Amino acid sequence: MFKNLEGQRIPDVTFRTRRDHEWVDVTSAEIFDGKTVVLFSLPGAFTPTCSSSHVPRYNQLAPQFKANGVDEIICVSVNDAFVMNEWKRSQHADRVTFLPDGNGEFSEKMGLLVDKDDLGFGKRSWRYSMLVRDGVVEKMFIEPEVPGDPYGVSDADTMFAHVLPEGELPHDVAVFTREGCGFCVRAKGLLNDAGIEFEELLLNRDYTDQTLRAVSSQITYPQVFIDGKLIGGSDDLAAWLLTRDAGVSRSAA
Protein backbone atom coordinates (compact mmCIF):
# COMPACT_ATOMS: atom_id res chain seq x y z
CA MET A 1 0.00 0.00 0.00
CA PHE A 2 1.47 3.35 -1.02
CA LYS A 3 1.83 5.82 1.81
CA ASN A 4 -0.12 9.05 1.55
CA LEU A 5 2.18 11.96 2.45
CA GLU A 6 -0.47 14.59 3.12
CA GLY A 7 0.73 17.00 5.79
CA GLN A 8 4.41 16.20 5.17
CA ARG A 9 7.09 18.27 3.47
CA ILE A 10 8.23 17.56 -0.04
CA PRO A 11 11.49 15.52 -0.22
CA ASP A 12 14.66 17.57 -0.50
CA VAL A 13 16.26 16.65 -3.82
CA THR A 14 18.08 18.36 -6.68
CA PHE A 15 16.67 18.03 -10.18
CA ARG A 16 19.06 18.08 -13.12
CA THR A 17 17.34 20.18 -15.77
CA ARG A 18 18.51 21.35 -19.16
CA ARG A 19 17.93 24.93 -20.34
CA ASP A 20 19.37 26.59 -23.42
CA HIS A 21 21.98 23.86 -23.87
CA GLU A 22 23.22 24.14 -20.29
CA TRP A 23 22.71 22.07 -17.17
CA VAL A 24 20.74 23.85 -14.45
CA ASP A 25 20.34 22.32 -11.00
CA VAL A 26 16.99 23.09 -9.35
CA THR A 27 16.23 22.20 -5.74
CA SER A 28 12.94 21.22 -4.16
CA ALA A 29 13.04 24.44 -2.13
CA GLU A 30 13.33 26.55 -5.28
CA ILE A 31 10.37 24.78 -6.84
CA PHE A 32 7.95 24.56 -3.92
CA ASP A 33 8.78 27.05 -1.16
CA GLY A 34 6.41 30.00 -0.97
CA LYS A 35 4.28 28.72 -3.84
CA THR A 36 1.17 26.70 -4.52
CA VAL A 37 1.99 23.88 -6.92
CA VAL A 38 0.01 21.12 -8.59
CA LEU A 39 2.31 18.21 -9.45
CA PHE A 40 1.40 15.08 -11.35
CA SER A 41 3.74 12.16 -11.89
CA LEU A 42 3.51 9.37 -14.43
CA PRO A 43 5.37 6.30 -15.68
CA GLY A 44 7.09 7.68 -18.74
CA ALA A 45 7.46 10.29 -21.42
CA PHE A 46 5.87 9.53 -24.80
CA THR A 47 3.79 6.68 -23.34
CA PRO A 48 0.17 6.40 -24.55
CA THR A 49 -1.99 7.50 -21.60
CA CYS A 50 0.52 10.10 -20.48
CA SER A 51 0.64 11.69 -23.94
CA SER A 52 -3.00 11.35 -24.96
CA SER A 53 -4.71 12.31 -21.71
CA HIS A 54 -2.65 13.12 -18.64
CA VAL A 55 -0.45 15.93 -19.96
CA PRO A 56 -2.89 17.51 -22.47
CA ARG A 57 -5.69 17.97 -19.96
CA TYR A 58 -3.45 19.57 -17.32
CA ASN A 59 -2.09 21.86 -20.01
CA GLN A 60 -5.64 22.77 -21.09
CA LEU A 61 -6.82 23.54 -17.55
CA ALA A 62 -3.68 25.45 -16.53
CA PRO A 63 -5.27 28.92 -16.96
CA GLN A 64 -8.16 27.95 -14.68
CA PHE A 65 -5.79 26.58 -12.04
CA LYS A 66 -3.56 29.65 -12.19
CA ALA A 67 -6.49 32.06 -12.04
CA ASN A 68 -7.39 30.45 -8.73
CA GLY A 69 -4.11 30.56 -6.86
CA VAL A 70 -2.00 27.78 -8.36
CA ASP A 71 1.42 29.20 -9.27
CA GLU A 72 2.75 26.29 -11.29
CA ILE A 73 1.76 22.94 -12.74
CA ILE A 74 4.55 20.37 -12.85
CA CYS A 75 4.86 17.05 -14.64
CA VAL A 76 7.41 14.61 -13.19
CA SER A 77 8.69 11.43 -14.78
CA VAL A 78 11.70 9.16 -14.30
CA ASN A 79 13.27 10.32 -17.55
CA ASP A 80 16.31 12.46 -18.31
CA ALA A 81 16.15 16.17 -19.11
CA PHE A 82 16.68 15.68 -22.85
CA VAL A 83 13.70 13.33 -23.11
CA MET A 84 11.48 15.54 -20.96
CA ASN A 85 12.32 18.66 -22.95
CA GLU A 86 11.61 16.93 -26.26
CA TRP A 87 8.38 15.48 -24.92
CA LYS A 88 7.21 18.92 -23.82
CA ARG A 89 7.92 20.30 -27.30
CA SER A 90 6.06 17.46 -29.00
CA GLN A 91 3.08 17.93 -26.68
CA HIS A 92 2.97 21.72 -27.17
CA ALA A 93 2.49 21.83 -23.40
CA ASP A 94 3.87 25.31 -22.78
CA ARG A 95 1.74 25.81 -19.66
CA VAL A 96 3.26 22.86 -17.79
CA THR A 97 6.74 22.60 -16.29
CA PHE A 98 8.36 19.26 -17.16
CA LEU A 99 10.68 18.12 -14.38
CA PRO A 100 13.11 15.25 -15.01
CA ASP A 101 13.59 12.77 -12.17
CA GLY A 102 16.27 10.92 -14.10
CA ASN A 103 17.67 8.92 -11.18
CA GLY A 104 14.27 8.34 -9.60
CA GLU A 105 15.42 10.01 -6.40
CA PHE A 106 12.34 12.17 -5.96
CA SER A 107 9.95 9.31 -6.76
CA GLU A 108 11.81 7.03 -4.36
CA LYS A 109 11.65 9.53 -1.50
CA MET A 110 7.95 10.01 -2.20
CA GLY A 111 7.60 6.24 -1.73
CA LEU A 112 6.23 5.88 -5.25
CA LEU A 113 9.11 4.39 -7.22
CA VAL A 114 8.04 1.04 -8.66
CA ASP A 115 9.46 -1.76 -10.79
CA LYS A 116 8.36 -1.80 -14.42
CA ASP A 117 10.83 -4.52 -15.39
CA ASP A 118 8.10 -6.51 -17.13
CA LEU A 119 7.86 -3.66 -19.67
CA GLY A 120 11.60 -3.11 -19.93
CA PHE A 121 11.22 0.25 -18.19
CA GLY A 122 13.20 -0.50 -15.04
CA LYS A 123 12.33 1.78 -12.12
CA ARG A 124 9.55 4.29 -12.79
CA SER A 125 7.14 6.48 -10.87
CA TRP A 126 3.68 5.29 -9.97
CA ARG A 127 0.96 7.57 -11.33
CA TYR A 128 -0.30 10.19 -8.85
CA SER A 129 -1.02 13.88 -8.40
CA MET A 130 -0.76 16.25 -5.47
CA LEU A 131 -1.43 19.79 -4.36
CA VAL A 132 1.53 21.34 -2.54
CA ARG A 133 1.41 24.61 -0.60
CA ASP A 134 4.68 26.16 0.55
CA GLY A 135 6.49 22.83 0.35
CA VAL A 136 3.86 20.85 2.28
CA VAL A 137 1.65 18.23 0.65
CA GLU A 138 -1.97 19.28 1.16
CA LYS A 139 -3.70 16.66 -0.98
CA MET A 140 -2.65 13.51 -2.84
CA PHE A 141 -4.48 11.43 -5.41
CA ILE A 142 -2.67 8.11 -5.81
CA GLU A 143 -3.80 5.57 -8.37
CA PRO A 144 -4.83 2.23 -6.82
CA GLU A 145 -2.29 -0.58 -6.60
CA VAL A 146 -3.67 -2.84 -9.29
CA PRO A 147 -1.95 -4.48 -12.26
CA GLY A 148 -1.17 -2.34 -15.27
CA ASP A 149 -1.26 1.45 -15.33
CA PRO A 150 -4.49 2.65 -13.70
CA TYR A 151 -5.60 6.18 -14.53
CA GLY A 152 -8.66 7.39 -12.71
CA VAL A 153 -7.85 9.77 -9.84
CA SER A 154 -4.63 11.57 -10.76
CA ASP A 155 -6.24 13.31 -13.74
CA ALA A 156 -6.59 17.07 -14.09
CA ASP A 157 -10.38 17.04 -13.66
CA THR A 158 -10.14 15.35 -10.26
CA MET A 159 -7.57 17.87 -9.08
CA PHE A 160 -9.64 20.71 -10.55
CA ALA A 161 -12.68 19.57 -8.56
CA HIS A 162 -10.56 19.57 -5.39
CA VAL A 163 -9.02 23.00 -5.94
CA LEU A 164 -12.22 24.57 -7.31
CA PRO A 165 -15.25 22.64 -6.02
CA GLU A 166 -17.64 25.17 -7.58
CA GLY A 167 -15.47 25.93 -10.61
CA GLU A 168 -16.68 25.57 -14.18
CA LEU A 169 -14.61 23.62 -16.64
CA PRO A 170 -13.77 25.37 -19.92
CA HIS A 171 -15.68 24.43 -23.04
CA ASP A 172 -14.11 21.87 -25.37
CA VAL A 173 -14.31 23.45 -28.81
CA ALA A 174 -13.24 22.21 -32.24
CA VAL A 175 -13.66 24.20 -35.45
CA PHE A 176 -13.49 22.51 -38.86
CA THR A 177 -12.23 25.12 -41.34
CA ARG A 178 -10.88 25.46 -44.88
CA GLU A 179 -8.53 27.90 -46.56
CA GLY A 180 -10.02 31.15 -47.86
CA CYS A 181 -13.21 30.84 -45.83
CA GLY A 182 -14.44 34.21 -44.54
CA PHE A 183 -17.07 32.57 -42.35
CA CYS A 184 -14.31 30.50 -40.75
CA VAL A 185 -12.39 33.66 -39.96
CA ARG A 186 -15.53 35.14 -38.40
CA ALA A 187 -16.14 32.06 -36.25
CA LYS A 188 -12.59 32.07 -34.94
CA GLY A 189 -12.87 35.78 -34.22
CA LEU A 190 -16.09 35.26 -32.27
CA LEU A 191 -14.46 32.58 -30.14
CA ASN A 192 -11.36 34.68 -29.55
CA ASP A 193 -13.46 37.69 -28.56
CA ALA A 194 -15.40 35.51 -26.12
CA GLY A 195 -12.15 34.23 -24.59
CA ILE A 196 -12.95 30.65 -25.55
CA GLU A 197 -10.02 28.47 -26.56
CA PHE A 198 -10.55 26.18 -29.51
CA GLU A 199 -8.75 23.66 -31.67
CA GLU A 200 -8.80 24.37 -35.39
CA LEU A 201 -8.83 21.52 -37.89
CA LEU A 202 -7.91 22.64 -41.39
CA LEU A 203 -9.27 20.83 -44.45
CA ASN A 204 -6.71 18.64 -46.26
CA ARG A 205 -4.18 19.27 -43.49
CA ASP A 206 -5.90 17.79 -40.44
CA TYR A 207 -8.87 16.05 -42.08
CA THR A 208 -10.66 15.43 -45.39
CA ASP A 209 -14.24 16.16 -46.43
CA GLN A 210 -14.96 12.49 -45.74
CA THR A 211 -14.13 13.06 -42.08
CA LEU A 212 -16.51 16.01 -41.91
CA ARG A 213 -19.31 14.01 -43.52
CA ALA A 214 -18.71 11.27 -40.97
CA VAL A 215 -19.30 13.57 -37.99
CA SER A 216 -21.72 16.15 -39.39
CA SER A 217 -24.67 16.19 -41.76
CA GLN A 218 -23.47 19.58 -43.00
CA ILE A 219 -20.61 20.12 -45.44
CA THR A 220 -20.46 23.91 -45.27
CA TYR A 221 -17.68 25.74 -43.49
CA PRO A 222 -16.95 26.26 -40.71
CA GLN A 223 -18.47 23.53 -38.57
CA VAL A 224 -18.16 24.31 -34.85
CA PHE A 225 -18.45 21.61 -32.18
CA ILE A 226 -18.75 22.54 -28.50
CA ASP A 227 -18.73 19.99 -25.69
CA GLY A 228 -19.59 17.15 -28.04
CA LYS A 229 -22.44 18.99 -29.74
CA LEU A 230 -22.57 20.34 -33.28
CA ILE A 231 -23.32 24.06 -33.10
CA GLY A 232 -23.00 24.74 -36.84
CA GLY A 233 -21.55 27.66 -38.78
CA SER A 234 -20.58 31.18 -37.78
CA ASP A 235 -24.18 32.44 -37.53
CA ASP A 236 -25.10 29.47 -35.35
CA LEU A 237 -22.08 30.15 -33.18
CA ALA A 238 -23.05 33.81 -32.79
CA ALA A 239 -26.53 32.73 -31.67
CA TRP A 240 -25.05 30.20 -29.23
CA LEU A 241 -22.81 32.89 -27.72
CA LEU A 242 -25.77 35.25 -27.29
CA THR A 243 -27.74 32.51 -25.52
CA ARG A 244 -24.76 31.68 -23.33
CA ASP A 245 -24.17 35.32 -22.40
CA ALA A 246 -27.85 35.79 -21.60
CA GLY A 247 -27.72 32.78 -19.31
CA VAL A 248 -24.64 34.14 -17.56
CA SER A 249 -26.37 37.50 -17.07
CA ARG A 250 -29.43 35.83 -15.54
CA SER A 251 -27.24 33.77 -13.22
CA ALA A 252 -25.36 36.88 -12.10
CA ALA A 253 -28.62 38.67 -11.39
Phi, psi and omega in degrees: 000124179291141181275130175278127186259021178302134182090353181255159179282152176296142178301146179271104179223168175244125180264133179267101181254166182233119181227127177050046175068020177228150176281135178227117177277131180233128182268163177302319181299319180295327184279319192251331187295132177073012182227161171254122188231136168257123179239135172233141183236148187211168188293326183185147175297146176068006178279157193302301184295321181297321183275329184271335187229307191298303182292311184302322183288321176297320179296320180295318185273358183307314180300322179292319176299311186291331177289348182237037167097357178272121184282326186206146174244127188237135173252126180244138174211152177279074176219159180281169185298324181296315180295316182296320179294319180291323178296317178301316179298316183292332180273349185054038185262065185288347182268355183245139174271124179264121186244116181280127174249061191306321180269357181074014184294316180296313181298322179294315180291336173283351181076024186232023174272126185231162177275128173239036183299329182295339178258359184078016182271336188076218180277130179220168177279144168287156183278127179199169172221160178204153174254124185239126177243120179051044175082001181245132180288118179269319183213139176233140171239106183252129179297146183295150180280084177230162180300151178090213184229077183298145180215095183211341183233346182267007184286165183295324182294322178295316178294320179301316180296329178285315182288322184230077184304328180257007185287151177259132177288149178292155176292145171264115188234132173233138181236117175275121184231172172220161179297144175072019183261109179294325178293328177294318178299318180298315181299316179295323178295319178298317179293317179298316180297328180277357181071028180256120178287149180211161175251124180265133174245119186262131181304136179067004169247312183252343182197171175244173179296335177297319178299315181296319178295331181288333184250346183219146176280352181259148177233022173269167184235144357279172168237119185254128176246133179229122177052044176082004182242137176284119177271316179122216182271196185294322177295318178297321179295317179300319179294319178299318180295321178296318178296317179297314181295324177295321177295321178296318181297318179295321179294319180295325180289000000 
